[in-house]
Amino acid sequence: MITPKNLLIVRTDRIGDVVLSLPLAGIIKKHYPECRITFLLREYTLPLALNNPFIDEVIVLKENNGKVLLNDNIHLVSKNKYDSVIVVSPSFIITLLIFLCRIKNRIGTGYRWYSFFFNRKIYEHRKYGEKHELEFNVDLLAPFGINESINYENVKFNFYPGEAGKAVIRKTFEENKIPSNKPVIIIHPGSGGSAVDWPVNKFKQLIKSILDELDVSILLTGSKSEISLCEELRVSEKIKNFAGKFDLAELIALIDTCDIFISNSTGPIHIAAALGKYTIGFYPKIPACSPKRWGPYTKRRVVFTPSIECFGCTRKQCEMLNCMDSIKTEDVMAEIKKEYKTISKYGELNA
């Protein structure tokens, strides 16, 4: 069994992936409180780890136009003299980098052709989606003698928005006259291609129903490439389109203001879940991107999947059959109404 003293956790992929790795820090500190924990991330995901009390340092992967700078990163990592490393998101270049840094205990999957670079291998296939990504991540702690049973009740992300981001959002709310006495619903209709999405026309139907039946503020979020998508859903002047407006730190602070977060399978839904927000997600049945593996990891969630019965689901089949269209707007609206009623400070729904 390894006793980590100076540990590096590598997660150099996307927003949701990083969020679902954050609980590792708290779990490790529970068993090894003196262990120093560093996360290696890409620059754009840096804000996700900055305010975690169990992460001692965050370092940023050195890249040039998306290309990993091998020698620069070897210098960056080697100077910190880590005794152990967990490569949560393996790729050949990252795994080679870690090997060349000569870290003593190198933990990673045993199922890649370059897995010989690891000397502590974990044999689990994630692509079949047999359990949640967060649970797969926790299993990587086995070489340290850690065998935690993680679930919706005991998970702790220790995830908080920064003060600078909160200041920007307070100013934005003032400038846009977003009232403080109404619940806020954020709708994030894009997914960056990570999954098969709920159709735009269904989002539009849902937004119209919310406007007709509830007294809320509706905010639309997305990347710069999703500005036009969100604008298509802005069926009323009451709706604010914030797509492309905020950096990640500011987006985290914005999500922290909402009461309900609605989206397809994408990174921001994991931010919402980690912040304890009520989340509604739309997921295909494809094993590799199903809610079993990628759903928001929280008890405050409702997940919708296609009602179509299909077998051996693939992305091509899902898109061809238009499976996601089988999720009914009225079913989603019913769940929104239930949560709206539980927000006691806003009172009961108007009859």
N, C-alpha and C positions, 0 to 999 in steps of 0.2 A: 504493500500500500504506500502511496506517495503522500508526503506531508508538504503541501505547498507553502512557500514562504514569500515568494515574489512571482506572482502569476500574471500571465498575459492571456486575455481572451480576445480572439480575432473574429470579427463579424463585419466583413467588408462588402456587404450587399445592401439591400434596400431597407426602407423605413420600418416596415412591419417585421422584418427579420431581426432587426436590431432591438425593437421593443420587446419581442418575444425572447430575447436573450438577457434582458436586464435583471430578471429575478435571480439569475445565477449568482450575482454578486452578493445579495443578501443571504442566500443559502450557504455559500462558501464561508462568509464571515460568521455565520451561526456555528459552524463546525471548527473553523480556524480563524478566530477573531484577530490574530496578529498577522494574518496573511495580507500582503499588499496586493491590491488588484488593479490592473491596468486594462483598459479596453483599447483595441486598435480598430478604428472606424474610418470610413470615407468622410471627407470634409463636410458633405452636405447632410450627413446624419449626426454630426457632432452634437447638436443641441439635445439630442435624445438622452445622452448620458451625463450631461454636465451637472445636473442638480441631484444626482443619486448619492446619498450619504455613504453608500457602501463601495463606491468606485473611487479609488484614490487618485487615479490619473487617467486622462484620455489622450491618446496620441493619434495623429492623423496620417493615414497612408499617403505617401508622396506619389503623385501621379502627374503626367503631362498629357493633356488631351485624352484622358481615360486609360493611358498606358502606365502600368506600374513601373516605377523607376527602381529597378532591383538593387543596385548598389547603394542608392540613397536610403532605401528602406532597411537594408542590412545594417548600415551605420546607425540608423534611428533605433532599431530594435536591439541590436547587440550591446549598445552602450549601457542599457538598463540591467543587463545581467540577470534575466529571468531564469528561474530554475524549472518552470513549468509553463506550458502553453496549451490552450484549447483552441483548435481551429474549428469553429462552429460552421463556417461557410467555406468549405474547401474549393479551391481551384488549383490548377497545376502551378501557376506562378506564385500564389500565396504559400502553398505547401513547400515549394522549393525555397522560397524566401526564409521560411521558418527553419527549414533544415540547415540552410547555410549559416543561420545565426547560432547554430550549435547549442540550442536550448536542450537541456538534459532530458526532460520529460515532454514528449510531443504527442498530444492526444488528438485523435481525429478518426474519421470513418475508416473502416477496413475494406470498403467496397469500391474504391476508385483505383484505376490502374497505377496511380502515383502514390497509393497508400503506403508503399514501402518507406516513404519518408517519415512516417509516424512510427514510433516505437511503443505506443500504447493505443491499441486499436479498439474501436467500438463497432460491433457488427450488427448494424440495423439499417434496413432499407427504408428510406423515408418516402420514396416515390409512390409506394402503395397506400400511403395515407392511413396506416393502421391506428395511429394515435395522433395527438396534437403536436405541432411543431415545438411548442414550449416543453412538452413532456419529453420529446426526443432530445432537446437541449439539456434538460436536467439529467438525462441518462449519461451524458458525457462526463459527469462528475464521479462516476463509479470508480475510476482509478484512485480517487482520494478517499475511498471508503464511504462515500456519501450516497445513500439510497433513499432520497426523499420521495414521498408520494405527494405529488402536486395536484391540486384540484381548484375548482372555481372558488371554493370557500377559503382556502388558505393561501392562495397566491398573493404575493406582495411585489409590486413593480417598483415601489419607491421612486415614483416618477412625478416630477413637479415642473410647472412652467417657470421660466426665469422672470425676474423683475422687469428687465428691459422689454421683453415681449408683452408683458401685462400692461406696461405703460402705453405701448403703441396701440393695443386693443382698446384700452380705456378712451384714448383720444379718438380712435376710429368710431367708437360707439357714440361719442359726443357729437362728432362732425356729421354722422349719418342719422342722428336723432333716433337711435335705437333705444326704446324705453327699457327701464330697469325693472318695471313692474309686470312684464309679460314673459312667459317662458320662451326660450330660444330653441328653435329647431334648425340644425345644420343638415343640409343635404349635399352629399358629395357624389355626383352621378358617374364620375369616371373611375377607371381602375388601372390606367396605364398599360392595358393589355395583359394584366396578370391573371385575368379570369374571363369568363363569359358573363356579360353584363345584363342586368334587367333593362328592358328596352326604354328608350328615351320617352316614347309616348306614354308609357306606364308611369314614369316619374312625373310627367306633365299632368296626368290625371290625378295623381296623388296630391300634387301641390295645389291643384284647384280645389280638391276636396278639403284639404287643410284650411285653405283660405275661407272656404264657405262655412266650415263648421267650428273652427277653433280660433281663439283670440291669441295669436302667437306672432313672434317675429321669425321670418324664414330667411336664413342666410345660405347662399350657395358657395361652395368652395371647390377648388380644383387647381391644377397646374396651369401655367401660361398657355399650354397647348389646348386646354379645356375651357378657355374663356368663352368661345363661341357656343360650345355645348351648354354651358351654364346660362348663357344669354338666351338660348332657345327656351330654357325653362323659366325664364323670368317673365311670367305671364301677368304680372302686376307690378306697378311702381312700388308697392309695399315691400317687394322682395329685393334683397341686396345681393349683388353678384360680386363676391370677393375672390373669384378665381384669378390666380396669378398675382394677387396683390401682396401677399405676405411671404416672408422667408419662413423656414421651418420653425424657428423659435417663436415667431409671431403666430404661426398657425397653431402651435401647441397651446399658446395662451388663448387664442380664439376658441378652440375646441373646449377649453376649460370653462368657458362661459355658458356653454349650451346645456340644455336639459335633455334633449334627445338628439342622437346622431344617427343619420340614415345614409347608407352607402352600399355600393358593391364591395366585393372583396378587394381591399386596397390598404396600404399602409396606415392612412389616417383613422380607419376603424379600430386599429389596434392602439393608436394613441388615445382615442375616446375610451376604449375599454380600460386601459391602464390608468386613466384619470377618473375612473369610476362612473362614467356616464352611461345612461341607458342607450344601448345600441341596437339598431335594426339593420340586419345585413342580408344581402341577396347572393346566393351561392349556387353554382352548378353542382351536379352530382359526380363530376369527374373526380376520381380518387385523389389525384395529385393536387387539386385545388378545392376540395370539398370542405365543408365547415368542420368536419371531424378533424382535419389537419390544420385549417387556416381560419376557423371561426374566431370571433372576438372572445378572448379568454376571460370571461366574467359571468357571474350569475345574473347580472342585469342586462340580459340580451334576449332578442328574438331573432331567429334565423329562418329565412324562407328559402326553400329549394323547389325546383320544378315539381308539379303534381303529376307530370307524365311518368308512367312506369317504363323504364328502359333498363337494358342490361349491357354490360361492357361499355359503359359510357365513355366517349372520347370527345375532345373539343370539336372535331369535325362533325360528329353525330349530333352533338348538342346544338351547334349552330344551324345545321341542316334542318333539324326538327323544330327549331325555334323554341326550345324547351323553356327558356327563362320567361317567355311570354305567358306561360301557364300560371305564373304567380299572380294572384288576383289583387288588384288595387284595394278592393273593399276589405280583404283580409288584413292587409297592411294597415289600412286606416283604423280598423278595429283595435289593433294593438297600440297604435298611437293614442287613441282615445282612452284606453285603459291607463296608460302611463300618465296622460294629462290629468286624469282624475286623481292620481295619487300625489300630485304636486300640491300639497295642502295650502301653501301660501298663496296659490292662485285661485283657490276655491273650486267648487264643483263646476262642471260644464253647464253652460247656459242651455236650458231646455228649448 
